[in-house]
């Protein structure tokens, strides 16, 4: 009986040791790109930004922004020939922006609709794309001559056969100005059509 118990415990220990997280399968960018290809429905959106607004006279005001989506009718198509992301549909985004704190805080609530169609690609990820170190890189350069043109880096938080979660971390070049010190993220949840 002692030999059987020792054998069972040894096998159990061997299984636990051999299944540690160091054995994760890591996909290269070409494998990830092929997994991304397809049409995805947006089913969730949230954004949080916190930090300070810094004015010319060195006055610093605490700042917080939150955004949540609803009424999702928005899809994203990712192709590799050509490497392009197109979007179609609408999503309502409700926002709250707080400048200051306590009783002296200014609270701004707003709603806006992201609209995307054949004539205007609105949204978070559109245009030509590429992968670098497992991140989606898109460019915002409707007019490449403009100073506001910049690249947009998106982390792939989750990718499975039917679910995609994208996360955009702030700050990124072009998303903060000289009078802002803001950090935060936007998270988009998609399901494959």
N, C-alpha and C positions, 0 to 999 in steps of 0.2 A: 504494500500500500504506500509506503514511504517513497519507493522508486517511482510509482505512478504520479504521486503528488509532486515530487521534484521535477519530473519530466513535464508535467502540465504547466507548472510555474515557470520552468525554463522556456518553454515554447511561448507562453504568454509574454514573458519579458522580452524575448527575441522579437515578437510582433510589435510590441510597443516601441522598442528601440529602432526598429527598421521603418516605422511609420512616422518619424518626426518631420517637422516642417521643412527641414533642409532638402527634402526630396520633392519639392514642388516642381511641377512641369512649367517651364518658362517658354512662352511662345515668342518667336522673333517677329519683327514688324510685318513681314510678308504674310505670316500666318494670321496675325491680328487683322491685317487689312482684309484678307479673304473672309474672316468671320464678321467683319463690319458690313460687308456688302449686303444690300437689301433695303427694304422699306420698313421704317420704324414709326410707330404712333407715339406721340408724346402723351404720357398719362400722369406726370407729376413735375412740378417746378417749384423751387424755393430759392430765395436769395437772402443773404445776410451780409451787411457791410457795417463795420464799426471802426471808429477812429476819431480823428479831429479835423475840423476845418480851421485853417490857419489864415488869418487876414493880414493885409499889408502892414497894419500897425502892431503886428505880433500878438494879436488877441487870438486865443485858441478856444474853440467851442467844441464840446463833445458832439459826436454825430453817430446816428444809428439809422440804418435803412433795412427794411424787410420787404420781401416781395413773395407772393404766392400766386400760383396759377389756378384757374378754374375754367369751365366750359371749353375743354380741350377738343379741338377739331384741327389738329396740326400734325402733319407727318413730314418725315425727313427721308430722302432717298440717297443712299451712298453707292456710288459706282466706282469701278477701278479703270474702266476704259471708256472715257477719260476719268482721271481721279477728280471726281466732282461730287459735291453735296448740294442737292436742291431741296427746297421745302415748299410746302403747299398747305394752306389752311389758316386757321386763326386760333388764338388762345388769349383769354382775358387774364391780365396780371393786375392784382390788387397790391398797392404799395402803402407803406407807412414810413415817413421820414421824420426823425426827431433831431432837432438842432438845439443843443443846450441840455440842461438837466433840471429836475425838480419843477417847482412852480413857474420858473422863468423859461421853460422849454417851449419851443415852437413845434407843433405837430402838424405835419402835412400828410393828408391821406389822399390817394389818387387811384384811379384805375385807367388802364390803357389796354388796347388790343394790338397784339402782334398780328400783322397781316402779311401773308406771303402768297404770291401767285406768279404766273408766268412773266409778268412785267416787273415785279418787284420782289426780290428775295429778302424777306424780313425774317429776323430771328437770330439765333445764336451761332449757328454753324452753317455757313453757305459758301459756295464758290469752290475753287480748287483747294485740294487738301493733300497732305502727306503725313506720314508717321515718322516720328523721331523718338526713339527710346520708349515706345509704347504710348506716346501722346499724339493726339491729333493736332496738327498745325494748320490753321486756315489764315487767310489774309483779309484784312479790311482795307481795301485799296480800290474803291470804285473809280477813283481817279488817282493813279499812281504818282502824279505830280504833287498831290496835296501833302502837306506836312502831317495831316492826321492819319495817313496810311500806316498800319501796323499789323504785326502778326499776332494771332490769337492762339494761345496754347490751352488745350483741353485734356484733362486727365481722364483716362478710362477707368472708372472705379469698379465697374462690374461689366462683364461681357459673357453672355451664355447664348444658347441657341435661340432663346426668345426674349431676353432682357438685356438692356443696355443702360448703364448709368454713367452719365458724363458729369464731370465736376470742373468748373472754372475757378481757379484760385486768384484772388486779388492780393496785391496790386500786380498789374501787368502794364507794360508800356502802352500808352495811349488811353488807359482807363483811369488814370489819376492825373490831376493837374498839379501845378506848383503850389496851389493853396489847399491841398488835401493830403492827409496822411491816413489812408484808409486801407484796411485789410478785410477780407471776407471771402465769400464764395457764392457761386450759383450752382445748383444741382438740378439736372434734368434726367427724368426717368422715362425710358422708352420701352415699348414692347414691340416685337417683330410682327409684321402683318403677314 
